[in-house]
C-alpha cells in the first residue's frame, strides 16, 4: 500500500545524516562484550534456545504462544513492561540484564542509541533482507541511515478523532471538521451540560502533544551545517499550544485524566466526555474497556487547521535487538515472524490494536472490513487516509526522552494554572539545547 508507505518518512534523510553525525562514536552492539561470538557472527545456536522479549502490547502473550507452539527449539518468554517501559529497559541496560528483544518507540530509538543499547543485526542476511517487507519510512528509523539494522518496525499511529455519535446527535451538533468547529462544539456541549466536556488534555503525555504539533507541521528538529536545528518553540507549535490553553482556561476540556487510566474510562462510561483525539492503535481500547458503548462510537478524520488536510502520528513502535543478546540469529528469526507473518499480524491487530508497519499487514482483510464495535464502519479507511496526510519532514531529536519529560513537567504546571502551554514549549526548547550541549552534540536554535 504505497499510500501508507509514502507517509511519515520522518525526514529520513535528515535523521540519517544526523544519526551518523552525532552517534558515530557509539559502539555497535556486535562489538559489545556482552555479545557472544555466535551472536556477533549470526551463527545459529546448537540446541534449544530461550529468548526474552519485553513489550507493552495487550495480548502479546497469545501471539508468542503461537510462535512457541510452532517453534519448539526457539522458545520465547514475554514480559509486559507497560507500567514503566523505558525505566525498566534503562535499569536492565545498567545492570547488564537487558532482554534479547524489546519494544521501543520510534522517538526513543535515537536516545537509546546514545546509550549503546542495541546490537547491530545486519550481519544476519535475514535481517537485511527484511527491509523490503516494511513501509520505507519505518525502516529508515531503525537502520539509522543504513548504518546497521538495530530494530524491526512493528506498528504506526496515524491519528483520527473518536466521537460519541449519540452525544453529538443529542445536542444536534455536526461532527467538527476543523479545530475552530471543534472548539465551538466544545463550548456548546459544556454550556448544555456542565458535567460534559468535549475531551481531555493529558499534560503528562508529551508523545500525544507531539502528534498534535506534527499535524500542524510544527517541526521540532532539522539538521544542517553539521548541527541540529532546534525549533521546539516555534510559531506553529505555539498556535497549537495557545489553542489548547484557551480550551483549558475556559474549562471545556478536562486536565485531570491520564490516557488509558481507570479514571479516563470511568469518565467515558459516565458519558462525561464526547470525543477522543487518538491513534490507530487506540481503537481496541474503547472496544475492550467500554463494551456497553458498542455502536455509540465513530472514528472520523482529525479536525484540521483551516483547509489543510494534514494529520499527525502518535506513537508506533519497533522491536529492537538489545545489547548483550547471545542469540542474534534466533532473535532475527522470531522478530521477522512477529512483524511480517500474516497470522501474527492479524492477532496483534485483533488483540492489541496494532496498525502494522509491514506492507503485508496493511493488506490484511481485517483492515478492509467494518468493525462491529464502531457501527460496522470501515474505520481503518480513516487511518489509511490519515496516513497519506502526515508531514514527511518531521524528525525526532537525539535527546527526545529528556525533552519530553521537560515538556510534560511544564505542561502539568500550566494545567495547574502555574504557567502556560506556550511557556512549556519555551522550557522544552531550552532543555533540548542544554541536553545536547551536555552530550557534546552540536545544536543551535533554528534560525540563529
C-alpha positions in Angstrom: 0.0 0.0 0.0 2.0 2.9 -1.3 -0.4 5.4 0.3 0.8 4.3 3.7 4.3 3.8 2.5 4.5 7.4 1.3 3.5 8.9 4.7 5.6 9.9 7.6 9.1 9.4 6.3 10.1 11.4 9.4 12.7 13.3 7.5 14.5 10.1 6.7 17.4 11.9 5.1 17.7 14.3 7.9 17.6 11.7 10.6 20.0 9.5 8.7 22.6 12.2 8.4 22.1 13.4 11.9 22.3 9.9 13.4 25.6 9.3 11.7 27.0 12.7 12.7 26.1 12.6 16.4 26.1 8.9 17.1 29.2 7.7 15.2 31.0 7.3 18.4 28.5 4.9 19.9 29.8 1.3 19.7 27.8 -1.1 17.6 26.4 -4.0 19.6 28.3 -6.6 17.7 31.3 -5.4 19.5 29.8 -5.4 22.9 31.4 -7.6 25.5 28.1 -9.0 26.4 27.6 -10.5 22.9 28.8 -14.0 22.2 30.8 -14.8 19.1 27.8 -16.7 17.9 25.6 -13.6 18.2 28.1 -11.3 16.5 28.5 -13.7 13.6 24.8 -14.5 13.5 25.5 -18.2 13.7 22.6 -20.4 14.8 22.8 -21.9 18.3 23.3 -25.6 18.8 20.3 -26.9 20.6 17.2 -25.3 22.2 17.2 -21.5 22.7 15.0 -19.4 25.0 14.6 -15.7 24.1 13.4 -12.8 26.3 11.0 -10.3 24.7 9.7 -7.3 26.6 6.7 -5.3 25.3 3.7 -3.3 26.3 1.1 -4.8 23.9 -2.1 -6.3 25.2 -2.5 -9.9 24.1 1.1 -10.3 23.0 1.4 -13.4 25.2 -1.1 -15.1 23.0 0.9 -14.2 19.8 4.1 -15.5 21.5 2.3 -18.7 22.5 1.5 -19.3 18.8 5.2 -19.0 17.9 6.2 -21.3 20.8 3.8 -23.9 19.6 5.3 -23.8 16.1 8.9 -23.5 17.1 9.9 -25.9 19.9 13.6 -25.2 19.5 13.3 -21.4 19.8 11.1 -20.6 22.8 10.2 -17.0 23.7 9.4 -15.7 27.1 7.4 -12.4 27.1 7.2 -9.8 29.8 4.8 -6.9 29.8 6.5 -3.7 30.9 3.7 -1.2 30.2 3.9 0.1 33.8 7.3 1.6 33.3 8.5 0.8 29.8 11.7 2.8 29.5 12.6 2.9 33.1 12.6 -0.9 33.1 14.7 -1.1 29.9 17.1 1.5 31.2 17.6 -0.3 34.5 18.2 -3.6 32.7 20.8 -2.0 30.5 22.6 -0.6 33.5 22.5 -4.0 35.2 23.6 -5.8 32.1 20.4 -7.8 32.1 18.6 -6.5 29.0 16.3 -8.9 27.1 17.1 -10.2 23.7 14.3 -8.1 22.2 12.3 -5.1 23.5 9.6 -2.8 22.2 11.0 0.7 21.6 9.1 3.7 20.2 10.5 5.4 17.1 11.1 8.6 19.1 13.1 6.7 21.7 15.5 4.9 19.2 18.0 7.8 18.9 18.0 8.4 22.6 18.7 4.7 23.4 21.3 4.5 20.7 23.4 7.1 22.5 23.4 4.6 25.4 24.7 1.8 23.1 21.5 -0.1 23.9 21.3 -2.1 20.7 23.0 -4.8 18.8 23.5 -4.5 15.1 21.8 -7.4 13.3 23.0 -6.5 9.8 25.4 -9.5 9.9 22.3 -11.7 9.6 21.2 -11.9 6.0 17.6 -12.4 7.1 17.7 -9.0 8.9 18.9 -7.0 5.9 16.5 -8.9 3.6 13.6 -7.8 5.8 13.9 -4.2 4.6 11.6 -4.8 1.6 8.8 -6.0 3.9 8.2 -2.7 5.7 6.9 0.7 4.9 10.1 2.6 3.9 10.0 5.5 6.4 9.7 3.0 9.3 12.8 1.1 8.1 14.8 4.4 7.9 14.1 4.9 11.6 15.5 1.5 12.6 18.6 1.5 10.5 20.0 5.0 11.4 20.7 6.0 7.8 21.7 2.5 6.7 24.4 2.2 9.4 23.0 -1.1 10.5 19.8 -2.9 11.5 19.0 -2.2 15.1 15.3 -3.0 15.2 12.4 -4.1 13.0 9.4 -1.8 12.7 6.2 -3.0 14.4 3.4 -0.5 14.1 2.5 3.1 13.5 0.0 5.6 14.9 -1.9 7.7 12.3 -4.3 9.9 14.2 -8.0 10.5 14.0 -11.0 11.7 16.0 -13.1 9.2 18.0 -16.6 10.6 18.6 -19.6 9.6 20.6 -22.1 9.9 17.8 -25.1 9.6 20.1 -23.9 12.6 22.2 -23.4 14.8 19.2 -26.8 13.8 17.9 -28.4 14.5 21.2 -27.2 18.1 21.1 -27.8 18.5 17.3 -24.1 19.1 16.6 -22.4 18.1 13.3 -19.1 16.3 13.7 -16.4 19.0 13.6 -14.2 19.1 10.6 -11.8 21.9 11.7 -10.3 22.8 15.1 -12.3 26.0 15.1 -15.5 24.0 14.8 -14.2 21.6 17.5 -13.7 24.5 19.9 -17.2 25.9 19.1 -18.8 22.5 19.7 -16.8 22.1 23.0 -18.4 25.4 24.2 -21.9 24.3 23.2 -21.6 20.9 24.8 -20.4 22.3 28.1 -23.0 25.1 28.1 -25.7 22.5 27.6 -24.4 20.2 30.4 -21.7 21.3 32.9 -20.7 17.7 33.5 -19.9 17.2 29.8 -16.7 18.2 28.1 -15.5 17.6 24.6 -12.4 15.8 25.5 -9.4 15.8 28.0 -5.9 17.2 27.7 -3.4 14.9 29.3 -0.5 17.2 30.4 1.7 14.2 31.2 1.6 12.8 27.7 4.2 14.6 25.5 4.0 12.0 22.8 0.3 12.8 22.3 1.0 16.5 22.2 3.9 15.9 19.8 1.3 14.3 17.5 -0.7 17.5 17.6 2.3 19.5 16.8 3.2 17.2 14.0 -0.2 17.7 12.4 0.4 21.4 12.2 3.8 21.0 10.6 5.4 22.2 13.7 8.7 20.5 13.1 10.8 20.2 16.2 14.2 19.4 14.7 16.2 19.6 11.5 19.8 19.0 10.6 22.0 21.4 8.6 25.5 22.9 8.8 26.7 19.9 10.8 24.3 20.9 13.7 20.9 20.1 15.0 18.5 22.9 14.4 16.1 23.0 17.3 12.6 24.6 16.8 10.6 23.0 19.5 9.3 26.5 20.4 8.1 27.8 17.0 5.1 29.9 15.8 3.4 26.7 14.6 3.9 25.0 17.9 2.6 28.0 19.8 -0.5 28.0 17.6 -1.3 24.5 18.9 -0.4 25.3 22.5 -2.4 28.5 22.6 -5.4 26.7 21.1 -5.5 24.1 23.9 -4.6 26.7 26.5 -7.8 28.5 25.6 -9.9 25.4 25.9 -8.3 24.6 29.3 -8.8 28.2 30.6 -12.5 28.0 29.5 -12.8 24.7 31.3 -14.3 23.0 28.3 -11.7 20.2 28.3 -10.5 18.3 31.4 -6.9 18.1 32.6 -7.3 15.6 35.4 -7.2 12.4 33.4 -4.3 10.3 32.1 -4.6 8.5 28.9 -5.6 4.8 29.3 -6.3 5.2 33.1 -9.1 3.7 35.0 -10.3 7.3 35.7 -10.4 8.0 32.0 -12.6 5.1 31.2 -14.8 5.9 34.1 -15.4 9.4 32.7 -16.3 8.0 29.3 -18.5 5.4 30.9 -20.4 8.1 32.7 -21.0 10.0 29.4 -18.9 12.9 30.7 -16.7 13.2 27.6 -17.8 13.3 24.0 -14.7 12.6 21.9 -11.1 11.4 22.0 -8.2 12.5 19.9 -6.3 9.3 19.3 -4.2 7.0 17.1 -5.0 3.8 15.1 -3.7 1.6 17.9 -6.3 3.0 20.3 -9.3 1.5 18.5 -9.2 -1.6 20.7 -9.0 0.5 24.0 -12.6 1.5 23.8 -13.8 -1.8 22.4 -12.2 -3.7 25.3 -12.8 -1.3 28.2 -16.2 0.1 27.3 -18.1 -2.8 25.8 -21.5 -1.3 26.8 -20.9 1.6 24.4 -20.7 -0.6 21.3 -22.4 1.1 18.4 -22.1 4.6 20.0 -18.6 5.4 18.7 -17.4 6.5 15.3 -14.0 7.4 14.0 -13.6 10.3 11.7 -10.6 12.4 10.3 -8.8 14.7 12.7 -10.1 18.3 12.8 -7.9 20.3 10.5 -6.2 23.7 10.8 -8.1 25.7 8.2 -8.4 23.9 4.9 -5.2 21.8 5.3 -5.8 18.1 5.2 -2.7 17.4 7.3 -2.8 14.8 10.0 -0.4 13.6 12.7 1.2 10.4 14.1 1.1 9.4 17.7 3.3 6.6 18.8 4.1 3.4 16.9 7.0 1.1 17.9 9.8 -1.2 16.8 11.1 -4.4 18.2 14.8 -3.7 18.9 17.7 -6.1 19.1 19.1 -5.4 22.6 22.7 -5.2 23.7 24.1 -8.4 25.1 21.9 -10.8 23.3 23.6 -14.1 22.8 21.1 -15.4 20.3 21.0 -12.9 17.4 20.2 -15.5 14.7 17.2 -16.7 16.6 16.2 -13.2 17.6 16.1 -12.1 14.0 14.0 -15.2 13.0 11.4 -14.5 15.7 11.4 -10.7 15.1 10.8 -11.2 11.4 7.9 -13.6 12.1 6.4 -11.4 14.8 6.3 -8.3 12.5 5.7 -9.8 9.0 3.9 -13.1 9.3 0.2 -12.6 8.3 -1.1 -14.8 11.2 0.9 -12.9 13.8 0.0 -9.5 12.4 -3.7 -10.4 12.4 -3.5 -11.5 16.0 -1.6 -8.3 17.0 -4.2 -6.1 15.4 -7.1 -8.1 16.9 -5.8 -8.3 20.4 -3.5 -5.3 20.8 -4.9 -2.9 18.2 -1.6 -2.6 16.4 -1.7 -0.9 13.0 1.1 -2.8 11.2 4.3 -1.3 9.7 4.7 -4.3 7.4 3.4 -3.8 3.9 1.7 -7.2 4.0 -0.1 -6.3 7.2 -1.7 -3.2 5.6 -3.3 -5.6 3.1 -5.0 -7.7 5.8 -8.6 -8.5 5.2 -9.5 -7.2 8.7 -8.3 -3.7 7.8 -10.8 -3.5 4.9 -13.8 -4.7 6.8 -16.3 -2.9 9.1 -15.6 -3.1 12.8 -18.7 -4.2 14.8 -18.0 -2.0 17.8 -17.9 1.1 15.6 -21.2 0.5 13.9 -19.5 -1.8 11.3 -17.8 1.3 9.9 -14.6 0.8 8.0 -12.5 2.7 10.5 -9.2 1.6 9.0 -10.0 3.5 5.9 -9.9 6.6 8.0 -6.5 5.7 9.4 -5.2 4.9 5.9 -6.3 8.4 4.7 -4.7 9.9 7.8 -1.5 8.1 6.9 -1.4 9.8 3.5 -1.7 13.3 5.0 1.2 13.3 7.5 4.0 15.8 7.2 7.1 13.8 6.0 9.6 16.4 7.3 9.0 15.7 10.9 12.1 14.3 12.8 13.0 13.3 16.4 16.0 14.7 18.3 18.7 12.6 19.9 17.6 13.6 23.4 13.9 13.3 22.8 13.1 11.5 26.1 14.7 14.3 28.1 12.8 16.9 26.1 9.5 15.0 26.5 10.0 14.8 30.3 10.7 18.5 30.5 7.7 19.3 28.3 5.4 17.2 30.4 6.6 18.8 33.7 6.0 22.2 32.3 2.6 21.3 30.8 1.5 19.8 34.1 2.3 23.1 35.8 0.4 25.0 33.1 -2.6 22.8 33.6 -2.5 23.6 37.3 -2.5 27.3 36.5 1.2 27.9 37.0 2.3 29.0 33.6 1.1 28.3 30.0 1.5 25.7 27.4 3.4 28.2 25.2 5.7 28.6 28.2 6.1 24.9 28.3 7.4 24.9 24.7 10.0 27.5 25.7 11.1 25.3 28.6 11.3 22.3 26.3 13.3 24.2 23.7 15.9 25.2 26.4 16.0 21.7 27.6 16.7 20.4 24.1 19.6 22.7 23.6 21.1 22.1 27.0 20.7 18.3 26.9 22.5 18.2 23.5 25.3 20.5 24.7 25.8 18.2 27.8 26.4 15.3 25.4 28.6 17.4 23.1 26.1 17.2 20.3 26.3 20.3 18.1 23.0 22.2 18.2 21.5 25.7 17.9 18.1 27.3 18.0 16.7 27.3 14.5 17.3 30.5 12.6 20.1 31.7 14.8 
